Amino acid sequence: MSETVKRGFMYRFMLRWFINALGLWIAAGLIGNVSYDNRLGVVIIAGAVLAFLNAILKPILVVLSVPAILLTMGLFMLVINGLTVYIASKLYTPLHITNFGAAVLTGIIIGLVNYLVTAILETK
């Protein structure tokens, strides 16, 4: 059994919070349409909002959009990730994401960061 599975919900939530905050910070550096007013607290709180949305809202969105996910062979998940990032920016206004395209790109970057961090943690 992997180490992540042995740990509880709070560990996984805190890990996702960290990954989301790190992904948002990297996305803000790479994408011109994402900003956080250069305040670390904004990235930390936005990461928490995004982790909460991913835990509560994203499973509902995935279930409702199963046909679209199947028809696009999973590519519609990029839209769902972008939608959750966009909703997080609307709920927490110090995080500025100017358009939906930037939100989708931010979701891709967060997904890549998630993949890398998870791969590193599972090899240890």
N, CA, C and O atoms as a GROMACS GRO file, in nm:
protein
  496
    1MET      N    1   0.085  -0.118   0.000
    1MET     CA    2   0.000   0.000   0.000
    1MET      C    3   0.090   0.124   0.000
    1MET      O    4   0.187   0.131   0.075
    2SER      N    5   0.058   0.221  -0.084
    2SER     CA    6   0.144   0.339  -0.092
    2SER      C    7   0.129   0.425   0.033
    2SER      O    8   0.031   0.416   0.107
    3GLU      N    9   0.229   0.507   0.054
    3GLU     CA   10   0.234   0.592   0.173
    3GLU      C   11   0.118   0.693   0.174
    3GLU      O   12   0.064   0.724   0.280
    4THR      N   13   0.079   0.743   0.056
    4THR     CA   14  -0.028   0.842   0.048
    4THR      C   15  -0.162   0.780   0.088
    4THR      O   16  -0.244   0.846   0.151
    5VAL      N   17  -0.184   0.652   0.053
    5VAL     CA   18  -0.310   0.586   0.088
    5VAL      C   19  -0.317   0.561   0.238
    5VAL      O   20  -0.425   0.568   0.296
    6LYS      N   21  -0.203   0.532   0.300
    6LYS     CA   22  -0.201   0.506   0.444
    6LYS      C   23  -0.235   0.630   0.525
    6LYS      O   24  -0.287   0.619   0.636
    7ARG      N   25  -0.208   0.744   0.471
    7ARG     CA   26  -0.234   0.868   0.545
    7ARG      C   27  -0.380   0.907   0.530
    7ARG      O   28  -0.450   0.855   0.443
    8GLY      N   29  -0.424   0.998   0.615
    8GLY     CA   30  -0.565   1.032   0.620
    8GLY      C   31  -0.606   1.142   0.523
    8GLY      O   32  -0.526   1.191   0.443
    9PHE      N   33  -0.732   1.178   0.534
    9PHE     CA   34  -0.790   1.279   0.448
    9PHE      C   35  -0.720   1.413   0.462
    9PHE      O   36  -0.696   1.482   0.362
   10MET      N   37  -0.687   1.452   0.584
   10MET     CA   38  -0.624   1.583   0.606
   10MET      C   39  -0.487   1.591   0.540
   10MET      O   40  -0.451   1.695   0.484
   11TYR      N   41  -0.411   1.483   0.544
   11TYR     CA   42  -0.281   1.481   0.477
   11TYR      C   43  -0.299   1.502   0.327
   11TYR      O   44  -0.229   1.584   0.266
   12ARG      N   45  -0.392   1.428   0.268
   12ARG     CA   46  -0.416   1.441   0.123
   12ARG      C   47  -0.467   1.579   0.087
   12ARG      O   48  -0.428   1.635  -0.015
   13PHE      N   49  -0.555   1.636   0.172
   13PHE     CA   50  -0.607   1.770   0.145
   13PHE      C   51  -0.494   1.874   0.153
   13PHE      O   52  -0.485   1.962   0.068
   14MET      N   53  -0.410   1.863   0.255
   14MET     CA   54  -0.299   1.958   0.269
   14MET      C   55  -0.200   1.945   0.153
   14MET      O   56  -0.145   2.044   0.106
   15LEU      N   57  -0.178   1.821   0.108
   15LEU     CA   58  -0.090   1.800  -0.007
   15LEU      C   59  -0.150   1.863  -0.132
   15LEU      O   60  -0.078   1.930  -0.207
   16ARG      N   61  -0.278   1.844  -0.155
   16ARG     CA   62  -0.345   1.906  -0.272
   16ARG      C   63  -0.343   2.058  -0.260
   16ARG      O   64  -0.326   2.128  -0.360
   17TRP      N   65  -0.360   2.109  -0.139
   17TRP     CA   66  -0.354   2.253  -0.115
   17TRP      C   67  -0.217   2.306  -0.156
   17TRP      O   68  -0.207   2.405  -0.228
   18PHE      N   69  -0.112   2.240  -0.112
   18PHE     CA   70   0.024   2.280  -0.147
   18PHE      C   71   0.047   2.272  -0.298
   18PHE      O   72   0.104   2.363  -0.357
   19ILE      N   73   0.002   2.163  -0.359
   19ILE     CA   74   0.021   2.145  -0.503
   19ILE      C   75  -0.054   2.253  -0.580
   19ILE      O   76  -0.001   2.309  -0.676
   20ASN      N   77  -0.177   2.282  -0.540
   20ASN     CA   78  -0.255   2.386  -0.608
   20ASN      C   79  -0.190   2.523  -0.594
   20ASN      O   80  -0.183   2.599  -0.690
   21ALA      N   81  -0.142   2.554  -0.474
   21ALA     CA   82  -0.076   2.683  -0.452
   21ALA      C   83   0.052   2.692  -0.535
   21ALA      O   84   0.080   2.795  -0.596
   22LEU      N   85   0.130   2.586  -0.537
   22LEU     CA   86   0.253   2.584  -0.617
   22LEU      C   87   0.221   2.598  -0.765
   22LEU      O   88   0.287   2.673  -0.836
   23GLY      N   89   0.120   2.526  -0.812
   23GLY     CA   90   0.079   2.535  -0.952
   23GLY      C   91   0.030   2.674  -0.990
   23GLY      O   92   0.060   2.723  -1.098
   24LEU      N   93  -0.046   2.738  -0.901
   24LEU     CA   94  -0.092   2.874  -0.927
   24LEU      C   95   0.025   2.971  -0.933
   24LEU      O   96   0.027   3.061  -1.018
   25TRP      N   97   0.122   2.954  -0.845
   25TRP     CA   98   0.238   3.040  -0.844
   25TRP      C   99   0.319   3.025  -0.973
   25TRP      O  100   0.363   3.123  -1.032
   26ILE      N  101   0.339   2.900  -1.016
   26ILE     CA  102   0.411   2.875  -1.141
   26ILE      C  103   0.333   2.930  -1.260
   26ILE      O  104   0.391   2.991  -1.350
   27ALA      N  105   0.202   2.908  -1.262
   27ALA     CA  106   0.119   2.957  -1.372
   27ALA      C  107   0.122   3.109  -1.381
   27ALA      O  108   0.125   3.165  -1.491
   28ALA      N  109   0.122   3.176  -1.266
   28ALA     CA  110   0.129   3.323  -1.267
   28ALA      C  111   0.261   3.370  -1.325
   28ALA      O  112   0.266   3.476  -1.388
   29GLY      N  113   0.367   3.294  -1.305
   29GLY     CA  114   0.496   3.330  -1.362
   29GLY      C  115   0.503   3.304  -1.511
   29GLY      O  116   0.575   3.374  -1.583
   30LEU      N  117   0.430   3.204  -1.559
   30LEU     CA  118   0.437   3.166  -1.700
   30LEU      C  119   0.332   3.233  -1.787
   30LEU      O  120   0.356   3.262  -1.904
   31ILE      N  121   0.215   3.256  -1.730
   31ILE     CA  122   0.102   3.309  -1.807
   31ILE      C  123   0.078   3.454  -1.767
   31ILE      O  124   0.067   3.485  -1.649
   32GLY      N  125   0.071   3.542  -1.864
   32GLY     CA  126   0.051   3.684  -1.835
   32GLY      C  127  -0.088   3.718  -1.785
   32GLY      O  128  -0.107   3.824  -1.726
   33ASN      N  129  -0.185   3.630  -1.807
   33ASN     CA  130  -0.323   3.660  -1.769
   33ASN      C  131  -0.360   3.611  -1.629
   33ASN      O  132  -0.478   3.613  -1.592
   34VAL      N  133  -0.261   3.566  -1.552
   34VAL     CA  134  -0.284   3.519  -1.415
   34VAL      C  135  -0.197   3.604  -1.322
   34VAL      O  136  -0.076   3.613  -1.341
   35SER      N  137  -0.260   3.665  -1.223
   35SER     CA  138  -0.182   3.745  -1.128
   35SER      C  139  -0.240   3.729  -0.988
   35SER      O  140  -0.357   3.695  -0.970
   36TYR      N  141  -0.156   3.755  -0.891
   36TYR     CA  142  -0.195   3.743  -0.751
   36TYR      C  143  -0.142   3.859  -0.669
   36TYR      O  144  -0.129   3.847  -0.547
   37ASP      N  145  -0.111   3.970  -0.732
   37ASP     CA  146  -0.062   4.092  -0.667
   37ASP      C  147   0.069   4.071  -0.591
   37ASP      O  148   0.099   4.144  -0.497
   38ASN      N  149   0.147   3.969  -0.632
   38ASN     CA  150   0.277   3.938  -0.571
   38ASN      C  151   0.271   3.923  -0.419
   38ASN      O  152   0.363   3.963  -0.348
   39ARG      N  153   0.162   3.865  -0.371
   39ARG     CA  154   0.148   3.839  -0.227
   39ARG      C  155   0.136   3.689  -0.207
   39ARG      O  156   0.050   3.623  -0.266
   40LEU      N  157   0.222   3.635  -0.123
   40LEU     CA  158   0.224   3.492  -0.098
   40LEU      C  159   0.094   3.444  -0.035
   40LEU      O  160   0.047   3.334  -0.064
   41GLY      N  161   0.034   3.527   0.050
   41GLY     CA  162  -0.091   3.490   0.115
   41GLY      C  163  -0.204   3.466   0.017
   41GLY      O  164  -0.289   3.379   0.039
   42VAL      N  165  -0.205   3.541  -0.092
   42VAL     CA  166  -0.309   3.523  -0.194
   42VAL      C  167  -0.295   3.386  -0.258
   42VAL      O  168  -0.395   3.317  -0.278
   43VAL      N  169  -0.173   3.346  -0.290
   43VAL     CA  170  -0.152   3.215  -0.352
   43VAL      C  171  -0.190   3.103  -0.255
   43VAL      O  172  -0.248   3.002  -0.296
   44ILE      N  173  -0.158   3.119  -0.128
   44ILE     CA  174  -0.189   3.015  -0.029
   44ILE      C  175  -0.340   3.000  -0.012
   44ILE      O  176  -0.391   2.889  -0.010
   45ILE      N  177  -0.410   3.112   0.002
   45ILE     CA  178  -0.556   3.105   0.019
   45ILE      C  179  -0.623   3.056  -0.108
   45ILE      O  180  -0.717   2.978  -0.102
   46ALA      N  181  -0.576   3.102  -0.225
   46ALA     CA  182  -0.632   3.056  -0.352
   46ALA      C  183  -0.610   2.907  -0.370
   46ALA      O  184  -0.696   2.838  -0.424
   47GLY      N  185  -0.495   2.857  -0.325
   47GLY     CA  186  -0.471   2.713  -0.330
   47GLY      C  187  -0.569   2.636  -0.244
   47GLY      O  188  -0.615   2.529  -0.282
   48ALA      N  189  -0.603   2.692  -0.128
   48ALA     CA  190  -0.703   2.628  -0.040
   48ALA      C  191  -0.840   2.629  -0.104
   48ALA      O  192  -0.912   2.529  -0.099
   49VAL      N  193  -0.878   2.741  -0.165
   49VAL     CA  194  -1.008   2.751  -0.233
   49VAL      C  195  -1.015   2.649  -0.346
   49VAL      O  196  -1.116   2.580  -0.363
   50LEU      N  197  -0.908   2.640  -0.422
   50LEU     CA  198  -0.906   2.546  -0.533
   50LEU      C  199  -0.908   2.401  -0.484
   50LEU      O  200  -0.974   2.317  -0.544
   51ALA      N  201  -0.836   2.371  -0.377
   51ALA     CA  202  -0.838   2.235  -0.321
   51ALA      C  203  -0.978   2.200  -0.273
   51ALA      O  204  -1.024   2.087  -0.291
   52PHE      N  205  -1.047   2.295  -0.211
   52PHE     CA  206  -1.184   2.272  -0.165
   52PHE      C  207  -1.277   2.248  -0.283
   52PHE      O  208  -1.359   2.155  -0.280
   53LEU      N  209  -1.265   2.330  -0.388
   53LEU     CA  210  -1.349   2.311  -0.507
   53LEU      C  211  -1.321   2.177  -0.574
   53LEU      O  212  -1.414   2.110  -0.621
   54ASN      N  213  -1.194   2.137  -0.578
   54ASN     CA  214  -1.159   2.008  -0.638
   54ASN      C  215  -1.214   1.892  -0.557
   54ASN      O  216  -1.244   1.787  -0.613
   55ALA      N  217  -1.226   1.909  -0.426
   55ALA     CA  218  -1.279   1.803  -0.342
   55ALA      C  219  -1.431   1.795  -0.346
   55ALA      O  220  -1.487   1.686  -0.335
   56ILE      N  221  -1.498   1.909  -0.363
   56ILE     CA  222  -1.645   1.912  -0.355
   56ILE      C  223  -1.710   1.924  -0.493
   56ILE      O  224  -1.795   1.842  -0.529
   57LEU      N  225  -1.672   2.024  -0.570
   57LEU     CA  226  -1.741   2.054  -0.695
   57LEU      C  227  -1.695   1.968  -0.812
   57LEU      O  228  -1.777   1.926  -0.893
   58LYS      N  229  -1.566   1.942  -0.821
   58LYS     CA  230  -1.513   1.871  -0.938
   58LYS      C  231  -1.574   1.732  -0.956
   58LYS      O  232  -1.605   1.696  -1.070
   59PRO      N  233  -1.591   1.651  -0.851
   59PRO     CA  234  -1.655   1.520  -0.874
   59PRO      C  235  -1.796   1.532  -0.932
   59PRO      O  236  -1.838   1.449  -1.013
   60ILE      N  237  -1.869   1.633  -0.890
   60ILE     CA  238  -2.004   1.654  -0.943
   60ILE      C  239  -1.997   1.691  -1.091
   60ILE      O  240  -2.074   1.639  -1.172
   61LEU      N  241  -1.904   1.780  -1.126
   61LEU     CA  242  -1.888   1.819  -1.266
   61LEU      C  243  -1.846   1.701  -1.353
   61LEU      O  244  -1.890   1.688  -1.467
   62VAL      N  245  -1.760   1.616  -1.299
   62VAL     CA  246  -1.714   1.499  -1.376
   62VAL      C  247  -1.830   1.404  -1.402
   62VAL      O  248  -1.846   1.356  -1.514
   63VAL      N  249  -1.912   1.376  -1.301
   63VAL     CA  250  -2.026   1.286  -1.318
   63VAL      C  251  -2.125   1.344  -1.419
   63VAL      O  252  -2.177   1.270  -1.503
   64LEU      N  253  -2.151   1.474  -1.412
   64LEU     CA  254  -2.246   1.535  -1.504
   64LEU      C  255  -2.194   1.540  -1.648
   64LEU      O  256  -2.274   1.548  -1.741
   65SER      N  257  -2.064   1.536  -1.666
   65SER     CA  258  -2.009   1.549  -1.801
   65SER      C  259  -1.943   1.422  -1.853
   65SER      O  260  -1.857   1.428  -1.941
   66VAL      N  261  -1.981   1.307  -1.799
   66VAL     CA  262  -1.924   1.180  -1.845
   66VAL      C  263  -1.941   1.161  -1.996
   66VAL      O  264  -1.845   1.118  -2.061
   67PRO      N  265  -2.057   1.190  -2.056
   67PRO     CA  266  -2.066   1.173  -2.202
   67PRO      C  267  -1.965   1.258  -2.279
   67PRO      O  268  -1.904   1.210  -2.375
   68ALA      N  269  -1.947   1.381  -2.238
   68ALA     CA  270  -1.850   1.468  -2.306
   68ALA      C  271  -1.708   1.418  -2.285
   68ALA      O  272  -1.625   1.424  -2.376
   69ILE      N  273  -1.679   1.367  -2.167
   69ILE     CA  274  -1.546   1.313  -2.139
   69ILE      C  275  -1.520   1.190  -2.226
   69ILE      O  276  -1.411   1.175  -2.282
   70LEU      N  277  -1.620   1.104  -2.239
   70LEU     CA  278  -1.603   0.985  -2.321
   70LEU      C  279  -1.590   1.019  -2.469
   70LEU      O  280  -1.507   0.960  -2.539
   71LEU      N  281  -1.671   1.113  -2.518
   71LEU     CA  282  -1.665   1.151  -2.660
   71LEU      C  283  -1.533   1.216  -2.697
   71LEU      O  284  -1.486   1.201  -2.810
   72THR      N  285  -1.472   1.287  -2.604
   72THR     CA  286  -1.346   1.355  -2.633
   72THR      C  287  -1.225   1.275  -2.584
   72THR      O  288  -1.113   1.325  -2.584
   73MET      N  289  -1.250   1.152  -2.541
   73MET     CA  290  -1.144   1.063  -2.490
   73MET      C  291  -1.067   1.128  -2.375
   73MET      O  292  -0.944   1.116  -2.368
   74GLY      N  293  -1.138   1.195  -2.288
   74GLY     CA  294  -1.079   1.252  -2.169
   74GLY      C  295  -1.035   1.397  -2.180
   74GLY      O  296  -1.005   1.460  -2.078
   75LEU      N  297  -1.031   1.452  -2.300
   75LEU     CA  298  -0.985   1.590  -2.316
   75LEU      C  299  -1.078   1.692  -2.252
   75LEU      O  300  -1.036   1.803  -2.221
   76PHE      N  301  -1.204   1.655  -2.233
   76PHE     CA  302  -1.297   1.748  -2.169
   76PHE      C  303  -1.259   1.775  -2.024
   76PHE      O  304  -1.305   1.872  -1.964
   77MET      N  305  -1.176   1.688  -1.967
   77MET     CA  306  -1.127   1.711  -1.830
   77MET      C  307  -1.046   1.840  -1.823
   77MET      O  308  -1.041   1.904  -1.718
   78LEU      N  309  -0.983   1.880  -1.932
   78LEU     CA  310  -0.911   2.007  -1.935
   78LEU      C  311  -1.008   2.123  -1.915
   78LEU      O  312  -0.977   2.221  -1.847
   79VAL      N  313  -1.125   2.112  -1.974
   79VAL     CA  314  -1.228   2.215  -1.958
   79VAL      C  315  -1.278   2.217  -1.814
   79VAL      O  316  -1.298   2.324  -1.757
   80ILE      N  317  -1.298   2.100  -1.756
   80ILE     CA  318  -1.345   2.092  -1.618
   80ILE      C  319  -1.240   2.151  -1.523
   80ILE      O  320  -1.274   2.226  -1.432
   81ASN      N  321  -1.113   2.118  -1.545
   81ASN     CA  322  -1.006   2.176  -1.462
   81ASN      C  323  -1.002   2.327  -1.478
   81ASN      O  324  -0.988   2.400  -1.379
   82GLY      N  325  -1.013   2.374  -1.601
   82GLY     CA  326  -1.016   2.519  -1.624
   82GLY      C  327  -1.135   2.585  -1.558
   82GLY      O  328  -1.124   2.695  -1.505
   83LEU      N  329  -1.250   2.518  -1.562
   83LEU     CA  330  -1.370   2.574  -1.499
   83LEU      C  331  -1.353   2.586  -1.348
   83LEU      O  332  -1.394   2.686  -1.289
   84THR      N  333  -1.293   2.485  -1.284
   84THR     CA  334  -1.273   2.494  -1.140
   84THR      C  335  -1.174   2.605  -1.105
   84THR      O  336  -1.191   2.675  -1.005
   85VAL      N  337  -1.070   2.622  -1.186
   85VAL     CA  338  -0.976   2.731  -1.162
   85VAL      C  339  -1.044   2.865  -1.182
   85VAL      O  340  -1.023   2.958  -1.104
   86TYR      N  341  -1.127   2.877  -1.285
   86TYR     CA  342  -1.197   3.001  -1.313
   86TYR      C  343  -1.296   3.035  -1.200
   86TYR      O  344  -1.307   3.150  -1.159
   87ILE      N  345  -1.366   2.934  -1.151
   87ILE     CA  346  -1.459   2.955  -1.039
   87ILE      C  347  -1.382   2.998  -0.915
   87ILE      O  348  -1.428   3.086  -0.841
   88ALA      N  349  -1.267   2.937  -0.892
   88ALA     CA  350  -1.185   2.976  -0.776
   88ALA      C  351  -1.143   3.122  -0.786
   88ALA      O  352  -1.141   3.193  -0.685
   89SER      N  353  -1.110   3.168  -0.907
   89SER     CA  354  -1.069   3.308  -0.923
   89SER      C  355  -1.187   3.403  -0.903
   89SER      O  356  -1.168   3.516  -0.860
   90LYS      N  357  -1.307   3.358  -0.934
   90LYS     CA  358  -1.426   3.442  -0.912
   90LYS      C  359  -1.466   3.443  -0.765
   90LYS      O  360  -1.515   3.544  -0.714
   91LEU      N  361  -1.446   3.331  -0.696
   91LEU     CA  362  -1.480   3.326  -0.553
   91LEU      C  363  -1.378   3.401  -0.467
   91LEU      O  364  -1.414   3.463  -0.368
   92TYR      N  365  -1.252   3.395  -0.507
   92TYR     CA  366  -1.146   3.462  -0.433
   92TYR      C  367  -1.084   3.567  -0.525
   92TYR      O  368  -0.991   3.538  -0.600
   93THR      N  369  -1.135   3.687  -0.519
   93THR     CA  370  -1.103   3.791  -0.617
   93THR      C  371  -0.959   3.842  -0.616
   93THR      O  372  -0.917   3.897  -0.718
   94PRO      N  373  -0.878   3.830  -0.509
   94PRO     CA  374  -0.738   3.872  -0.522
   94PRO      C  375  -0.659   3.788  -0.624
   94PRO      O  376  -0.554   3.832  -0.672
   95LEU      N  377  -0.708   3.670  -0.657
   95LEU     CA  378  -0.650   3.592  -0.765
   95LEU      C  379  -0.717   3.637  -0.894
   95LEU      O  380  -0.838   3.620  -0.911
   96HIS      N  381  -0.638   3.694  -0.985
   96HIS     CA  382  -0.694   3.749  -1.108
   96HIS      C  383  -0.661   3.657  -1.226
   96HIS      O  384  -0.544   3.640  -1.262
   97ILE      N  385  -0.764   3.598  -1.286
   97ILE     CA  386  -0.749   3.522  -1.410
   97ILE      C  387  -0.842   3.588  -1.509
   97ILE      O  388  -0.964   3.588  -1.492
   98THR      N  389  -0.783   3.646  -1.614
   98THR     CA  390  -0.859   3.735  -1.701
   98THR      C  391  -0.960   3.666  -1.791
   98THR      O  392  -1.065   3.723  -1.820
   99ASN      N  393  -0.931   3.543  -1.835
   99ASN     CA  394  -1.026   3.477  -1.926
   99ASN      C  395  -1.022   3.326  -1.904
   99ASN      O  396  -0.938   3.273  -1.831
  100PHE      N  397  -1.115   3.259  -1.970
  100PHE     CA  398  -1.129   3.115  -1.951
  100PHE      C  399  -1.010   3.039  -2.010
  100PHE      O  400  -0.971   2.935  -1.957
  101GLY      N  401  -0.954   3.088  -2.118
  101GLY     CA  402  -0.837   3.024  -2.178
  101GLY      C  403  -0.719   3.021  -2.082
  101GLY      O  404  -0.648   2.921  -2.072
  102ALA      N  405  -0.698   3.132  -2.013
  102ALA     CA  406  -0.591   3.137  -1.913
  102ALA      C  407  -0.621   3.041  -1.798
  102ALA      O  408  -0.530   2.982  -1.741
  103ALA      N  409  -0.748   3.026  -1.764
  103ALA     CA  410  -0.785   2.932  -1.658
  103ALA      C  411  -0.757   2.788  -1.701
  103ALA      O  412  -0.712   2.707  -1.620
  104VAL      N  413  -0.784   2.755  -1.828
  104VAL     CA  414  -0.754   2.620  -1.878
  104VAL      C  415  -0.604   2.595  -1.877
  104VAL      O  416  -0.560   2.488  -1.836
  105LEU      N  417  -0.525   2.693  -1.922
  105LEU     CA  418  -0.379   2.678  -1.918
  105LEU      C  419  -0.328   2.664  -1.774
  105LEU      O  420  -0.237   2.585  -1.748
  106THR      N  421  -0.387   2.738  -1.683
  106THR     CA  422  -0.350   2.727  -1.542
  106THR      C  423  -0.385   2.588  -1.490
  106THR      O  424  -0.307   2.528  -1.415
  107GLY      N  425  -0.500   2.536  -1.529
  107GLY     CA  426  -0.538   2.400  -1.489
  107GLY      C  427  -0.441   2.296  -1.543
  107GLY      O  428  -0.411   2.199  -1.474
  108ILE      N  429  -0.393   2.315  -1.665
  108ILE     CA  430  -0.294   2.223  -1.722
  108ILE      C  431  -0.164   2.228  -1.642
  108ILE      O  432  -0.106   2.125  -1.612
  109ILE      N  433  -0.120   2.349  -1.608
  109ILE     CA  434   0.004   2.364  -1.530
  109ILE      C  435  -0.011   2.301  -1.392
  109ILE      O  436   0.080   2.233  -1.345
  110ILE      N  437  -0.125   2.322  -1.328
  110ILE     CA  438  -0.149   2.262  -1.197
  110ILE      C  439  -0.150   2.110  -1.209
  110ILE      O  440  -0.097   2.041  -1.122
  111GLY      N  441  -0.208   2.058  -1.315
  111GLY     CA  442  -0.208   1.914  -1.338
  111GLY      C  443  -0.068   1.858  -1.356
  111GLY      O  444  -0.037   1.751  -1.304
  112LEU      N  445   0.016   1.929  -1.429
  112LEU     CA  446   0.155   1.886  -1.448
  112LEU      C  447   0.232   1.889  -1.316
  112LEU      O  448   0.308   1.797  -1.286
  113VAL      N  449   0.212   1.995  -1.238
  113VAL     CA  450   0.277   2.004  -1.107
  113VAL      C  451   0.228   1.890  -1.017
  113VAL      O  452   0.307   1.829  -0.945
  114ASN      N  453   0.099   1.863  -1.021
  114ASN     CA  454   0.041   1.754  -0.943
  114ASN      C  455   0.106   1.622  -0.983
  114ASN      O  456   0.143   1.542  -0.896
  115TYR      N  457   0.121   1.597  -1.111
  115TYR     CA  458   0.182   1.474  -1.159
  115TYR      C  459   0.326   1.462  -1.110
  115TYR      O  460   0.367   1.356  -1.062
  116LEU      N  461   0.403   1.570  -1.121
  116LEU     CA  462   0.543   1.566  -1.081
  116LEU      C  463   0.560   1.545  -0.930
  116LEU      O  464   0.641   1.462  -0.888
  117VAL      N  465   0.484   1.619  -0.851
  117VAL     CA  466   0.495   1.606  -0.705
  117VAL      C  467   0.450   1.467  -0.661
  117VAL      O  468   0.515   1.406  -0.576
  118THR      N  469   0.341   1.416  -0.717
  118THR     CA  470   0.294   1.284  -0.682
  118THR      C  471   0.395   1.177  -0.720
  118THR      O  472   0.417   1.083  -0.644
  119ALA      N  473   0.456   1.190  -0.838
  119ALA     CA  474   0.556   1.094  -0.881
  119ALA      C  475   0.677   1.094  -0.788
  119ALA      O  476   0.733   0.989  -0.757
  120ILE      N  477   0.717   1.212  -0.745
  120ILE     CA  478   0.831   1.222  -0.653
  120ILE      C  479   0.797   1.160  -0.519
  120ILE      O  480   0.879   1.088  -0.462
  121LEU      N  481   0.678   1.189  -0.467
  121LEU     CA  482   0.641   1.136  -0.336
  121LEU      C  483   0.620   0.985  -0.337
  121LEU      O  484   0.647   0.918  -0.238
  122GLU      N  485   0.572   0.931  -0.448
  122GLU     CA  486   0.546   0.786  -0.454
  122GLU      C  487   0.673   0.705  -0.472
  122GLU      O  488   0.675   0.587  -0.439
  123THR      N  489   0.780   0.767  -0.523
  123THR     CA  490   0.904   0.692  -0.540
  123THR      C  491   0.981   0.680  -0.409
  123THR      O  492   1.069   0.595  -0.396
  124LYS      N  493   0.950   0.763  -0.313
  124LYS     CA  494   1.021   0.758  -0.183
  124LYS      C  495   0.962   0.656  -0.090
  124LYS      O  496   1.009   0.640   0.022
   0.00000   0.00000   0.00000
